[in-house]
Amino acid sequence: MLNYGNEVTSLVQTMPTQTGSSGGGMSTLLILALPVLLIVWMFWNNSKRQRAMRSFSSSLSIGDDIITNAGIYGTIRHLDDHSAWVEVAEGTTLRIDRRAIAMKQPAATATDRAPGPDAAGPADATGQ
């Protein structure tokens, strides 16, 4: 049996080692640059979202059919700088923060209000 252990060890010991940091500078730069780029992107994306919300909020007007973030459908009856009074049923008006308005209702759902008195509602607990 041949013993190659000593020969391999001597070859490894005689191999030249890299003493310089030829690739170390680039990886350090990459490690420092990526978090900075991520933070810049997050601030840019947030400001873009805020501009869009400001634009949407300023486009609201009295009479618009809207949907809130909570899923409440209604019609704007009064607006001020921070609040909107939304009529959710005849005679029932809610005061909400303008930032809670998620979107305007699409035209198809604006006409599809609560069913009329002749519309069949859900069956009661007895199944009738």
N, C-alpha and C positions, 0 to 999 in steps of 0.2 A: 504494500500500500504506500502510495506517495503522500507526503505531507505538504500540501500547498499553503498552509496557514502562514508560515514564516515568509514565504515569497510575496504573498499578497500584502502582508503587513509592511514589508520593506518597500514595496512599490507605493503604497499609500503614503508612507512617511517621506518618500523622496519626491512626490508630486508637488509642484509649485502651488502655493495658495495665493488667493487674491487679497492683497493688503489694502488696495484702494477702495473707494466707495463710488465706483463708476455708475452703478445703477441706483444707489441709495438716495441721491439727491432728487431724482425724478419721482421716486415713490413717496418721499417726504413731501414734495410739492403737491403731488396728487392727493395725499391724505389731508393736507391743509386746505387745498382748493375746493374739494368736493363739499365739505360742510358749508363753506362760504357761499358757493353757488346754490346750494339747497336753501339757505336762509334768504338770499336775494330772490330766488324764485318764489318762495313762500310770501314774501312781502309784496312782490309784483302781482301775484295771483290774488291776494287779499284786496289790494287796492283796486284791481279790475272788478272784483265782485262788488265792492262798495260803490264804485261808480255806477254799475248796472242797477243796484238797488236804489241809489239816489235818483237815477233817471226814471225808474219805474214808479217810485213814490211821487215824483213830481208830475207824472203823466196821469195820475188818478184824478178823477173829477166826480162831481155829484151826479148820481144816476148810474154809475158804473156797477155792473153785476160782478161781484168778486167772490173769491174763496180764500178763507184765512188759513194759516198754518195748521190750525186745529181741525180743519175740514168743514167749517161752518160756511154755508152759502148765504149770501145776502146782497143788498143793494146799498150803496153809499148814499146817505141822506144829508150829511154835513161833514165838512173837513176843516181842520185847523192845522197848525204847524206840526203837532205831535200826535193828534188823535183823529179817529174817524168814527162817525156814528153810523152804524150799519143796521139796516132794517132786515131782520131775519124772518119775520112773520108780520102779518098785518097788525100794527099797533105795538110790536115788540122791537125795540131798538137797543142795540148794544154799543157801548163806547169801547173801542179797542185802540191799541197803539198802531200807528201806521205801519210800523215794521212787521206787524203780525199778519199783514195782508200778503198772501203768497202769490196770487195771480188774478188776472181778470178771467171771468168765465168765458169759455169759448161760446160762440154764437149759438151752437146747437143746444147746449145745456142751459143757456139763459132763458130760452122759451119753455124748457121742460121743468116747470115749477112743480109744486106739490099737486098730486092728483085732485081732480075736481070731485064734487059730491057723487057723481054717477060712476066714478071709476071703482072697480073692485079692489078692495084693500086685501091685506093678508088675512088668511083664515085665522079664526080665534083658536084658543086652546082645545076646544071641543071638535075642531075639524070642520065646522060648518061655515 
